[in-house]
């Protein structure tokens, strides 16, 4: 992310390319912050109370790994369920779906 230059803004106006780059940076930043917010709320990142930096980084990495595993599990489950919809009733009727 590039971002604006620090300090007092100059008299020169932003070009169209600079405005587009700033807009793209803001949208990328919002997406990342939203993902962290979801992980803090859903996967307990807000509950990390470790004191050492190394332990904090390990806890955060494990939480991100857990979130990614849940996403992969959801994708695999959706793919399997979409495959089952194409089978006859006697085959798909034997499987038990847990929600």
DSSP file (Angstrom, degrees, kcal/mol; ACC not computed):
  #  RESIDUE AA STRUCTURE BP1 BP2  ACC     N-H-->O    O-->H-N    N-H-->O    O-->H-N    TCO  KAPPA ALPHA  PHI   PSI    X-CA   Y-CA   Z-CA
    1    1 A X              0   0    0      0, 0.0    21,-0.1     0, 0.0    20,-0.0   0.000 360.0 360.0 360.0 133.5    0.0    0.0    0.0
    2    2 A X        +     0   0    0     19,-0.2    20,-0.1     3,-0.0    19,-0.0   0.974 360.0 178.5 -84.6 -61.9    1.4    3.3   -1.0
    3    3 A X        -     0   0    0     18,-0.1     3,-0.1     2,-0.0    19,-0.1   0.114  38.8 -54.5  78.1 165.1   -0.6    5.9    1.0
    4    4 A X        -     0   0    0      1,-0.1     2,-0.1    18,-0.1     0, 0.0  -0.327  61.5 -96.3 -75.3 159.6   -0.3    9.6    1.1
    5    5 A X        -     0   0    0      1,-0.1    -1,-0.1    -2,-0.0     2,-0.1  -0.478  43.5-112.9 -73.0 146.4    3.0   11.4    1.9
    6    6 A X  S    S+     0   0    0     -2,-0.1     2,-0.2    -3,-0.1    -1,-0.1  -0.398  74.2  36.8 -78.5 157.2    3.4   12.4    5.5
    7    7 A X  S    S-     0   0    0     -2,-0.1     2,-0.2     2,-0.0     3,-0.1  -0.505 104.1 -12.7 102.1-169.8    3.5   16.1    6.5
    8    8 A X  S    S-     0   0    0     -2,-0.2     2,-0.1     1,-0.1    -3,-0.0  -0.456  76.5-108.8 -69.0 134.0    1.8   19.2    5.3
    9    9 A X        -     0   0    0     -2,-0.2    -1,-0.1     1,-0.1    -3,-0.0  -0.369  35.9-124.5 -65.4 141.9   -0.1   18.7    2.1
   10   10 A X        -     0   0    0      2,-0.2    -1,-0.1     1,-0.1    -3,-0.0  -0.198  17.9-110.7 -79.7 174.5    1.5   20.5   -0.9
   11   11 A X  S    S+     0   0    0      2,-0.1     2,-0.2    -2,-0.0    -1,-0.1   0.711  90.2  99.2 -77.8 -20.4   -0.1   23.0   -3.2
   12   12 A X  S    S-     0   0    0      1,-0.1    -2,-0.2     3,-0.0     2,-0.1  -0.486  74.6-129.4 -70.5 133.8    0.0   20.5   -6.1
   13   13 A X        -     0   0    0     -2,-0.2     2,-0.1     1,-0.1    -1,-0.1  -0.464  28.8 -96.4 -80.9 155.5   -3.3   18.7   -6.6
   14   14 A X        -     0   0    0     -2,-0.1    -1,-0.1     1,-0.1     2,-0.1  -0.445  37.0-127.7 -70.8 142.1   -3.5   14.9   -6.9
   15   15 A X     >  -     0   0    0     -2,-0.1     4,-2.3     1,-0.1     5,-0.2  -0.366  26.9-104.2 -81.3 169.9   -3.5   13.4  -10.4
   16   16 A X  H  > S+     0   0    0      1,-0.2     4,-2.1     2,-0.2     5,-0.1   0.871 122.3  51.8 -62.9 -37.3   -6.1   11.0  -11.5
   17   17 A X  H  > S+     0   0    0      2,-0.2     4,-2.4     1,-0.2    -1,-0.2   0.906 109.4  49.3 -67.0 -42.0   -3.7    8.1  -11.1
   18   18 A X  H  > S+     0   0    0      2,-0.2     4,-2.4     1,-0.2    -2,-0.2   0.898 111.3  49.4 -65.2 -39.9   -2.8    9.1   -7.6
   19   19 A X  H  X S+     0   0    0     -4,-2.3     4,-2.3     2,-0.2    -1,-0.2   0.904 111.4  49.3 -63.9 -41.1   -6.4    9.3   -6.6
   20   20 A X  H  X S+     0   0    0     -4,-2.1     4,-2.3     2,-0.2    -2,-0.2   0.905 111.7  48.9 -65.0 -41.0   -7.1    5.9   -8.1
   21   21 A X  H  X S+     0   0    0     -4,-2.4     4,-2.4     2,-0.2    -2,-0.2   0.908 111.3  49.5 -65.0 -41.8   -4.2    4.4   -6.2
   22   22 A X  H  X S+     0   0    0     -4,-2.4     4,-2.2     2,-0.2    -2,-0.2   0.899 110.7  50.2 -64.0 -40.8   -5.3    6.0   -3.0
   23   23 A X  H  X S+     0   0    0     -4,-2.3     4,-2.2     2,-0.2    -2,-0.2   0.919 111.1  48.8 -62.5 -44.4   -8.9    4.6   -3.5
   24   24 A X  H  X S+     0   0    0     -4,-2.3     4,-2.3     1,-0.2    -2,-0.2   0.896 110.2  51.7 -64.0 -40.4   -7.5    1.1   -4.2
   25   25 A X  H  X S+     0   0    0     -4,-2.4     4,-2.5     1,-0.2    -1,-0.2   0.914 109.8  49.8 -61.3 -42.7   -5.3    1.3   -1.1
   26   26 A X  H  X S+     0   0    0     -4,-2.2     4,-2.4     2,-0.2    -2,-0.2   0.907 110.5  48.8 -64.7 -41.7   -8.3    2.3    1.0
   27   27 A X  H  X S+     0   0    0     -4,-2.2     4,-2.0     2,-0.2    -1,-0.2   0.897 112.4  48.9 -66.2 -38.5  -10.5   -0.6   -0.3
   28   28 A X  H  X S+     0   0    0     -4,-2.3     4,-2.1     2,-0.2    -2,-0.2   0.920 111.9  49.0 -64.5 -42.9   -7.7   -3.1    0.4
   29   29 A X  H  X S+     0   0    0     -4,-2.5     4,-2.6     1,-0.2    -2,-0.2   0.901 109.8  51.3 -64.3 -41.6   -7.2   -1.7    3.9
   30   30 A X  H  X S+     0   0    0     -4,-2.4     4,-2.3     1,-0.2    -1,-0.2   0.902 109.2  51.2 -62.9 -41.0  -11.0   -1.9    4.6
   31   31 A X  H  X S+     0   0    0     -4,-2.0     4,-1.9     2,-0.2    -1,-0.2   0.911 112.0  46.1 -63.4 -42.7  -11.1   -5.6    3.4
   32   32 A X  H  X S+     0   0    0     -4,-2.1     4,-2.1     2,-0.2    -2,-0.2   0.923 113.0  49.1 -66.5 -44.3   -8.2   -6.6    5.7
   33   33 A X  H  X S+     0   0    0     -4,-2.6     4,-2.1     1,-0.2    -2,-0.2   0.864 109.5  52.7 -64.9 -35.2   -9.6   -4.7    8.7
   34   34 A X  H  X S+     0   0    0     -4,-2.3     4,-2.4     2,-0.2    -1,-0.2   0.912 107.9  51.0 -64.7 -42.0  -13.0   -6.4    8.1
   35   35 A X  H  X S+     0   0    0     -4,-1.9     4,-2.3     1,-0.2    -2,-0.2   0.906 110.5  48.8 -63.4 -41.5  -11.4   -9.8    8.1
   36   36 A X  H  X S+     0   0    0     -4,-2.1     4,-2.6     2,-0.2    -1,-0.2   0.889 109.9  52.7 -64.3 -38.0   -9.5   -9.1   11.4
   37   37 A X  H  X S+     0   0    0     -4,-2.1     4,-2.2     2,-0.2    -2,-0.2   0.918 109.9  47.6 -63.3 -43.7  -12.8   -7.9   12.9
   38   38 A X  H  X S+     0   0    0     -4,-2.4     4,-3.3     1,-0.2     5,-0.5   0.912 113.1  48.4 -63.5 -42.3  -14.6  -11.1   11.9
   39   39 A X  H  X S+     0   0    0     -4,-2.3     4,-1.7     1,-0.2     6,-1.3   0.885 110.6  51.0 -67.6 -37.2  -11.7  -13.2   13.3
   40   40 A X  H  X S+     0   0    0     -4,-2.6     6,-1.0     4,-0.2     4,-0.5   0.915 119.0  37.5 -63.3 -41.5  -11.7  -11.3   16.6
   41   41 A X  H  < S+     0   0    0     -4,-2.2    -2,-0.2    -5,-0.2    -3,-0.2   0.932 128.3  29.9 -76.8 -46.8  -15.4  -11.7   17.0
   42   42 A X  H  < S+     0   0    0     -4,-3.3    -3,-0.2    -5,-0.2    -2,-0.2   0.860 128.0  33.3 -85.8 -37.8  -15.9  -15.3   15.7
   43   43 A X  H  < S-     0   0    0     -4,-1.7    -3,-0.2    -5,-0.5    -1,-0.2   0.326 107.6-107.1-110.5   7.9  -12.6  -17.0   16.4
   44   44 A X    ><  +     0   0    0     -4,-0.5     3,-1.4    -5,-0.2    -4,-0.2   0.730  67.6 141.8  83.1  22.5  -11.6  -15.3   19.7
   45   45 A X  G >  S+     0   0    0     -6,-1.3     3,-1.1     1,-0.3    -5,-0.2   0.797  72.3  62.1 -66.4 -24.6   -8.7  -13.1   18.6
   46   46 A X  G 3  S+     0   0    0     -6,-1.0    -1,-0.3     1,-0.2    -6,-0.1   0.608  94.5  63.2 -74.0  -9.9  -10.0  -10.5   21.0
   47   47 A X  G <   +     0   0    0     -3,-1.4     2,-0.5    -7,-0.2    -1,-0.2   0.363  69.5 122.0 -95.7   4.6   -9.4  -12.9   23.9
   48   48 A X    <   +     0   0    0     -3,-1.1     8,-0.0     1,-0.1    -3,-0.0  -0.569  25.2 162.9 -73.0 119.5   -5.6  -13.1   23.5
   49   49 A X        +     0   0    0     -2,-0.5    -1,-0.1     7,-0.0     2,-0.1   0.020  21.4 137.8-126.0  25.7   -4.0  -11.9   26.7
   50   50 A X        -     0   0    0      1,-0.1    -2,-0.0     5,-0.1     6,-0.0  -0.390  41.3-153.1 -73.4 154.2   -0.5  -13.3   26.3
   51   51 A X        +     0   0    0     -2,-0.1     2,-0.2     5,-0.0    -1,-0.1   0.813  67.9  77.6-100.6 -36.5    2.4  -11.0   27.4
   52   52 A X  S  > S-     0   0    0      1,-0.1     4,-2.2     2,-0.0     5,-0.2  -0.540  75.0-134.7 -79.6 142.3    5.3  -12.1   25.3
   53   53 A X  H  > S+     0   0    0      1,-0.2     4,-2.6    -2,-0.2     5,-0.2   0.893 105.9  53.3 -62.2 -40.2    5.4  -10.9   21.7
   54   54 A X  H  > S+     0   0    0      1,-0.2     4,-1.9     2,-0.2    -1,-0.2   0.899 109.9  47.5 -62.8 -40.5    6.4  -14.3   20.4
   55   55 A X  H  > S+     0   0    0      2,-0.2     4,-2.4     1,-0.2    -1,-0.2   0.878 110.9  51.9 -68.5 -38.1    3.5  -15.9   22.2
   56   56 A X  H  X S+     0   0    0     -4,-2.2     4,-2.6     2,-0.2    -2,-0.2   0.934 109.8  48.7 -62.3 -46.2    1.1  -13.3   20.9
   57   57 A X  H  X S+     0   0    0     -4,-2.6     4,-2.5     1,-0.2    -2,-0.2   0.882 111.4  50.3 -63.2 -37.6    2.3  -13.9   17.3
   58   58 A X  H  X S+     0   0    0     -4,-1.9     4,-2.3     2,-0.2    -1,-0.2   0.917 111.0  48.7 -65.3 -43.0    1.9  -17.7   17.8
   59   59 A X  H  X S+     0   0    0     -4,-2.4     4,-2.0     2,-0.2    -2,-0.2   0.906 112.8  47.7 -63.7 -41.8   -1.7  -17.2   19.1
   60   60 A X  H  X S+     0   0    0     -4,-2.6     4,-2.4     2,-0.2     5,-0.2   0.918 111.2  50.8 -65.4 -43.2   -2.6  -14.9   16.2
   61   61 A X  H  X S+     0   0    0     -4,-2.5     4,-2.4     1,-0.2    -2,-0.2   0.899 110.8  48.9 -62.3 -40.6   -1.1  -17.3   13.7
   62   62 A X  H  X S+     0   0    0     -4,-2.3     4,-2.4     2,-0.2    -1,-0.2   0.878 110.7  50.8 -67.4 -36.7   -3.1  -20.2   15.2
   63   63 A X  H  X S+     0   0    0     -4,-2.0     4,-2.3     2,-0.2    -2,-0.2   0.906 111.4  47.4 -66.7 -40.4   -6.3  -18.2   15.1
   64   64 A X  H  X S+     0   0    0     -4,-2.4     4,-2.4     2,-0.2    -2,-0.2   0.906 111.6  51.2 -66.3 -40.8   -5.8  -17.3   11.4
   65   65 A X  H  X S+     0   0    0     -4,-2.4     4,-2.3     2,-0.2    -2,-0.2   0.914 109.9  49.9 -60.7 -43.0   -5.0  -20.9   10.7
   66   66 A X  H  X S+     0   0    0     -4,-2.4     4,-2.2     2,-0.2    -2,-0.2   0.911 109.9  50.5 -62.3 -43.0   -8.2  -22.0   12.4
   67   67 A X  H  X S+     0   0    0     -4,-2.3     4,-1.9     1,-0.2    -1,-0.2   0.912 111.2  48.5 -61.8 -42.6  -10.2  -19.4   10.4
   68   68 A X  H  X S+     0   0    0     -4,-2.4     4,-2.4     1,-0.2    -1,-0.2   0.876 109.4  52.6 -66.1 -37.1   -8.7  -20.7    7.2
   69   69 A X  H  X S+     0   0    0     -4,-2.3     4,-2.6     2,-0.2    -1,-0.2   0.896 108.2  50.8 -65.2 -39.4   -9.5  -24.3    8.1
   70   70 A X  H  X S+     0   0    0     -4,-2.2     4,-2.3     2,-0.2    -1,-0.2   0.900 110.6  49.6 -62.9 -40.0  -13.1  -23.4    8.8
   71   71 A X  H  X S+     0   0    0     -4,-1.9     4,-2.1     2,-0.2    -2,-0.2   0.917 111.9  47.5 -65.2 -42.7  -13.3  -21.7    5.4
   72   72 A X  H  X S+     0   0    0     -4,-2.4     4,-2.5     1,-0.2    -2,-0.2   0.909 111.2  51.6 -64.5 -41.2  -11.8  -24.7    3.6
   73   73 A X  H  X S+     0   0    0     -4,-2.6     4,-2.6     1,-0.2    -2,-0.2   0.907 109.1  50.5 -61.2 -42.5  -14.2  -27.0    5.5
   74   74 A X  H  X S+     0   0    0     -4,-2.3     4,-2.3     1,-0.2    -1,-0.2   0.904 111.0  48.7 -63.4 -41.5  -17.2  -24.9    4.4
   75   75 A X  H  X S+     0   0    0     -4,-2.1     4,-2.2     2,-0.2    -2,-0.2   0.913 112.6  47.4 -65.4 -42.4  -16.1  -25.0    0.8
   76   76 A X  H  X S+     0   0    0     -4,-2.5     4,-2.5     2,-0.2    -2,-0.2   0.915 112.4  49.7 -65.1 -42.9  -15.5  -28.8    0.8
   77   77 A X  H  X S+     0   0    0     -4,-2.6     4,-2.5     1,-0.2    -2,-0.2   0.911 111.0  49.2 -62.9 -42.2  -18.9  -29.4    2.4
   78   78 A X  H  X S+     0   0    0     -4,-2.3     4,-2.1     2,-0.2    -1,-0.2   0.895 111.3  50.0 -63.9 -39.4  -20.7  -27.1   -0.1
   79   79 A X  H  X S+     0   0    0     -4,-2.2     4,-1.7     2,-0.2    -2,-0.2   0.916 112.0  47.4 -65.5 -42.5  -19.0  -29.0   -3.0
   80   80 A X  H  X S+     0   0    0     -4,-2.5     4,-2.1     1,-0.2    -2,-0.2   0.908 111.8  49.9 -65.3 -41.5  -20.0  -32.4   -1.6
   81   81 A X  H  X S+     0   0    0     -4,-2.5     4,-1.2     1,-0.2    -1,-0.2   0.871 109.0  51.9 -66.6 -35.3  -23.6  -31.3   -1.0
   82   82 A X  H  < S+     0   0    0     -4,-2.1     4,-0.4     1,-0.2    -1,-0.2   0.845 109.7  50.4 -69.4 -31.2  -23.8  -29.9   -4.5
   83   83 A X  H >< S+     0   0    0     -4,-1.7     3,-1.1     1,-0.2     4,-0.4   0.879 106.6  55.3 -69.6 -37.2  -22.5  -33.3   -5.8
   84   84 A X  H >< S+     0   0    0     -4,-2.1     3,-1.1     1,-0.3    -2,-0.2   0.781  94.9  67.3 -67.7 -26.6  -25.1  -35.2   -3.8
   85   85 A X  T 3< S+     0   0    0     -4,-1.2    -1,-0.3     1,-0.2    -2,-0.2   0.772  97.2  54.8 -65.1 -23.8  -28.0  -33.2   -5.3
   86   86 A X  T <  S+     0   0    0     -3,-1.1    -1,-0.2    -4,-0.4    -2,-0.2   0.618  92.4  89.5 -84.5 -12.7  -27.2  -34.9   -8.6
   87   87 A X  S <  S-     0   0    0     -3,-1.1    -3,-0.0    -4,-0.4     0, 0.0  -0.441  87.6 -94.8 -83.8 157.8  -27.5  -38.5   -7.3
   88   88 A X    >>  -     0   0    0     -2,-0.1     4,-2.0     1,-0.1     3,-0.7  -0.214  39.8-105.0 -64.0 163.5  -30.8  -40.5   -7.1
   89   89 A X  H 3> S+     0   0    0      1,-0.2     4,-2.4     2,-0.2     5,-0.2   0.844 115.6  60.1 -61.7 -37.7  -32.8  -40.4   -3.9
   90   90 A X  H 34 S+     0   0    0      1,-0.2     4,-0.4     2,-0.2    -1,-0.2   0.825 110.4  42.2 -66.5 -28.2  -31.8  -43.9   -2.7
   91   91 A X  H X4 S+     0   0    0     -3,-0.7     3,-0.8     2,-0.2     4,-0.4   0.935 120.2  39.3 -80.7 -48.8  -28.1  -43.0   -2.7
   92   92 A X  H >< S+     0   0    0     -4,-2.0     3,-0.7     1,-0.2    -2,-0.2   0.730 106.7  66.7 -75.7 -19.4  -28.4  -39.5   -1.1
   93   93 A X  T 3< S+     0   0    0     -4,-2.4    -1,-0.2    -5,-0.3    -2,-0.2   0.737  92.7  61.0 -71.6 -21.8  -31.1  -40.7    1.3
   94   94 A X  T <  S+     0   0    0     -3,-0.8     2,-0.3    -4,-0.4    -1,-0.2   0.695  88.3  87.4 -78.0 -19.0  -28.7  -43.0    3.2
   95   95 A X  S <  S-     0   0    0     -3,-0.7     2,-0.5    -4,-0.4    -4,-0.0  -0.594  71.2-141.2 -85.5 142.8  -26.5  -40.1    4.2
   96   96 A X        -     0   0    0     -2,-0.3     2,-0.5     2,-0.0    -2,-0.1  -0.901  11.8-152.6-103.6 124.7  -27.1  -38.2    7.4
   97   97 A X        -     0   0    0     -2,-0.5     2,-0.5     2,-0.0    -2,-0.0  -0.862   5.9-159.1-100.1 126.2  -26.6  -34.5    7.2
   98   98 A X              0   0    0     -2,-0.5    -2,-0.0     1,-0.1     0, 0.0  -0.901 360.0 360.0-104.7 127.4  -25.6  -32.7   10.4
   99   99 A X              0   0    0     -2,-0.5    -1,-0.1     0, 0.0    -2,-0.0   0.393 360.0 360.0-113.5 360.0  -26.2  -29.0   10.6
